[in-house]
């Protein structure tokens, strides 16, 4: 099997049958909830976002048995809410059929892995956009600082786990946790995050940009974390090293996608805020 791990698309024969069956059951539940009482006027938006999701994740950079690409499931979740449970599985099915990305038997588990973060992105974004002071510089800087902090801690933790796996043959969770939350590590992370937050307050971004940045980044990290967990727990072979490498590969993708979602949110707030459920606020500066 030359490419068992195609980004977050798990191929056939990689997982044990209980995980494959469980994935289809989970997809059935999510698809049913996504289709529940769908209105005719919602269908064009679902179709449009399905096409956008398909196109955005069609370009891959091969890296051995892994590759990376934009996911955009967070943006789909923000724009569609529960209807994302329709768009994402359809997009993944088209990728498997037309592009050979992932397997047919694993469409279910791949859909679950990508849909759950999308469904969480919608209420997360709604909660953030209703937070008092959301458009003020200090809050925008805080969101960027949190985004940088999460990314850096993920980088250190995944790097430590991969190093331990390659050198010792096992996942040393305790050692990785110790290094990740060592005072020296935390000091560097806090300093870099503070600089990122300060830079945001000095840049002329749309006030809504940091919301999209955080949601887009966290959606990618959650997706790859689920992907990694499924491979480690349900893999027919030992995919631990490749799963952790795939996680590291997607950390810069998380940043890029966060920026894209941030600019997209800022644009939509100005031209079509109803797509985001956005209401005008008087606290922008």
N, C-alpha and C positions, 0 to 999 in steps of 0.2 A: 504494500500500500504506500504509494509514493507521497501522497498528500493527505494524511489523515486529519490534519488540522488546517482548515482553510479559514483563517481569521476566526470568527466566532461561529462558523458553519461546521458542525461536527459531521463527519462522513459516515457512511454505512460501515458496520462491523467494528466500530470503535467502542461502542457502549454495550453493556450487557442487556439482555432482552427485557428485564424488569424496568430499566430506565427508558428503553425505547417505548414500551407499552405505556408506562407512566406519562411519558411526554405526549403521546397521542390523547390520553385521557385529559391531561391538563389543557391541551390545545382545544379539545372539544368543549370543556367548561368555559374557557376564555372566549372562544368563538361564539358560543351561545349568548354569553353576557354582552359581547360586543354587538351582536345582531338584534338584541332584545329591543323591540319597539322602534326600530330604525325608521326614520321618516324618508320619504322619497326625495326631499330636498337635501338630505345629507349624503346621498349616494355620490353625486359629483365630487364633493370634497374628499370623500374616502377614496374614490378612484384617482383623483389628482395626487393625493399624498401617497397612495400606493405606488404610483408611477415614479414620483420623486424619490421615494425610499429605494425602489428597485434600481434606478439610475445611479443614485449617489453611492450605493454599495456594490456597484458592478465593476469598478476599477480596482484591481488588486496589485500589490507589490509583493511578489513571491520571495519568501525568506526561508529556504529549505522546506520543511513540512508545514510551515506557517506563513501567513501573510496578513497584511493589515489594510484596512480601508475605512472610510467614514461609515458610521452606523446611522446616525440621524434618527434613531428611535426615540430619543428624548424630545426632539422637535415634533415628531409625529404624535407623541403622546400629549404634548402641550396643545397642539392644534385640534386633535380629534377626541381627546379624552378616552372614554371606553371604546369608541369606534376604532382606536388603534389596534384593538384585538382582532379586527377584520383586516386592516391594511397590512400589518406586518406579516402575518402568516401567508397572505396572498403574494406579497412581494418575495418572501423566501421561497415559496413554491415555484414562482416564475424563475428565480435565480437557479434553483435546482434543475428545473426542466430545460431552461434555455442556455444557461451558462455553466452548468455542472458544478455549482457551488454547494457543497454539502451533499448529503445523501437523501434519498427518498424516504427511507425508513426513519430518518432522524429529523424530518421536517417538524414533527410534533415537539420534540425537546428543544430544537433550535428556536422554534416560535415562542415557546414558554420563556426561554432564556432572554430573548429580546423584548418580549411583550411586557413582562413584569416591570422592568425599569421604566418603560414607556408609560405604563398606567400609574406608576408612582410619581412620574415627572409632572403630570397634570395637576394633582392636588398640591404638590410641592411648589410649583410655580404660582398657583392661585394663592397659597398661603403667603408667599413672599411678596407678591404684588399688593396684598392688602395690609402689609406691615406698615405701621406709621413711620414716616420718615424715609420710605423706601427710595425716594429720588434725591435725597440729600447726600452731599459728598461723603460724609462720614460713614453712612450706611453702605454706599456703593463701595467705598474702600474696604469696609469690613467684609463684604461678600467676596471681593477679589482676594483679600488676605486669606479667608477661609478656603477658597478654591486652591490657592497656592499651597497652603498647609496640608490639605488632604492629598494633593498630588505628590508632594515631597515625601510625606510619610508613607504613602503607597509605594513610591520608588524605593525607599530604603528597605521597607519590609520585604517586598518582592525580591529585591536584589539579594538580601541576606538569606532568604529561603532558597533561592536558586543556587547561591554559592554553597550553602550547606548540602544541598542535594547533589551537586556535582562533585564535591570533595568528600563528603561523608556517606553518600548514598541514601540519606534519609532527610525528611523535613524536620529540622530542629526549630519548632515553633517557639520554644522558650528563649533560645538564643536570639532569634530574629526579633522577638518582642523586646528583649533586653536592650539590644542595639538601637532599635527604632525609638524607644522611649528613654534612652540614655539622656541625661541632662545636656551633654555636649551636642548630641544630635538635635534635641529639641531647641537648643539655643540657636543653632544655625537655621533650623526650619522657621523659627519665629522671626529671626532677623530678615531672612529672604522674603517671608510672607509680608512683613511690615513694609519692606521696600516696594513690593508689588502693590500693596494697598496705597502707599504714598504716591506711586506712579499713576495709579488710576485716578486719584483726586486731581492730578495735574493735567490729565489728558482730556481732550474735548470729545469724549464718547457720549452717546445718547445715555440719559440717566438710567434707562432700562437695560443697558448692555450687561452689567454685572449679573443681573438675574438670569439672563440667558446663558452667560458664561458658566455660572455655578450649576444650573440645571443640566446643560449640555455635558459638562465634564462629569458630573456625578452619574448621569445616565450611562455614559460609556464605562466608567469604573464599575458600576453595579453590574452591567452586562458582562464584562470580562470576568468579574469576580464570580458570578454565577457559572459562567462557562468553565472557569478554572475548577470550581468546586465539583461540577458534574463530571469533568474528565478525571479528576483525582478519585472521586468516590465511586463512579460508575464505569470507568474504563476497563476494557477487557485486558489491556496491557498496562504497563507502568508509564503513564503519560505525564507524570508529575513535572519533570524537567521542562518538557515542551509546553505544558500548560502555563508554567511560571514565566517562561520565555515569551509566550504569547501575551501574557499580562504586561510584561515590561515593554514589549513592542507597542502596545496600545496606549501607553501613558502619553507619548507625544500626540497620538491621535485624539486623546481626550482633550488636550489643550486646543488643538486645531478645531475640533468640533465645538468646544465651548465658545471659541471666538466666533465661529460661523453662526451658532445659535444666538449668541449675544447680539450680533449685528442684525440678524433676521428679526429678532424680537424688537429691537429698536426701530427698525424700518416699519414693521407691521403696526406698532403702536401709533405711528404717525399717519399711515395710509388706510389701515383697516383694523382698528383696535377691537372691533367686535369679534374677530377671529380668535383673539386671545382672552375674550371676556374682560378686557381692560376698561377700567373706568377712569375718567379724568380725576387728577389729584391736584390739590393746591399747595403741596409741600415741595414741589420741585424748585431747584435753585439754578 
